């Protein structure tokens, strides 16, 4: 059971800002946005807390009722 919600929030924040590089205390960070998007998609697939829909447990065929 993976909980990647913190890393997902960090990646979304960087992607929404649109930054490709930033400098903090003289250290420059360069972001590869395509790699971040790929990582984000992978983390969402693996994360148990990010599921938008529950799995369908059963289906009922009501076409013969009418």
C-alpha positions as CSV (number, residue, x, y, z in Angstrom):
1,X,0.0,0.0,0.0
2,X,1.7,3.1,-1.2
3,X,0.9,6.6,0.0
4,X,2.6,9.0,-2.4
5,X,0.4,12.0,-1.7
6,X,3.3,14.2,-0.5
7,X,5.4,13.6,-3.6
8,X,2.4,14.0,-5.8
9,X,1.7,17.4,-4.2
10,X,5.3,18.5,-4.7
11,X,5.3,17.5,-8.4
12,X,2.0,19.2,-9.1
13,X,3.2,22.4,-7.5
14,X,6.3,22.4,-9.7
15,X,4.3,21.6,-12.9
16,X,1.6,24.3,-12.1
17,X,4.3,26.9,-11.6
18,X,5.8,26.1,-15.0
19,X,9.4,26.6,-13.6
20,X,12.2,24.8,-15.5
21,X,14.9,26.0,-13.1
22,X,15.2,27.7,-9.7
23,X,18.0,28.9,-7.5
24,X,18.0,28.6,-3.7
25,X,20.9,29.7,-1.7
26,X,23.2,29.6,-4.7
27,X,22.2,26.1,-5.7
28,X,20.4,25.8,-9.1
29,X,17.8,23.2,-9.6
30,X,16.7,22.3,-13.2
31,X,13.4,20.5,-13.7
32,X,12.7,18.2,-16.6
33,X,8.9,18.7,-16.9
34,X,8.4,15.7,-19.1
35,X,10.1,13.4,-16.6
36,X,8.1,15.0,-13.8
37,X,4.8,14.3,-15.7
38,X,5.9,10.7,-16.2
39,X,6.7,10.3,-12.5
40,X,3.5,11.9,-11.5
41,X,1.4,9.5,-13.7
42,X,3.3,6.5,-12.2
43,X,2.9,7.7,-8.6
44,X,-0.9,8.3,-9.2
45,X,-1.2,4.8,-10.6
46,X,0.6,3.3,-7.6
47,X,-1.0,5.5,-4.9
48,X,-3.9,4.0,-3.0
49,X,-5.2,7.4,-1.9
50,X,-5.6,8.9,-5.4
51,X,-8.1,6.6,-6.8
52,X,-11.0,8.6,-8.2
53,X,-13.4,5.8,-8.8
54,X,-14.1,2.7,-6.8
55,X,-14.0,-0.6,-8.5
56,X,-17.3,-2.0,-9.7
57,X,-18.3,-5.0,-7.6
58,X,-21.3,-6.1,-9.6
59,X,-23.4,-5.2,-12.6
60,X,-27.1,-5.7,-13.1
61,X,-28.7,-6.3,-16.5
62,X,-32.1,-4.6,-16.4
63,X,-32.8,-4.8,-20.1
64,X,-35.1,-7.7,-19.7
65,X,-37.3,-6.0,-17.1
66,X,-39.2,-4.0,-19.7
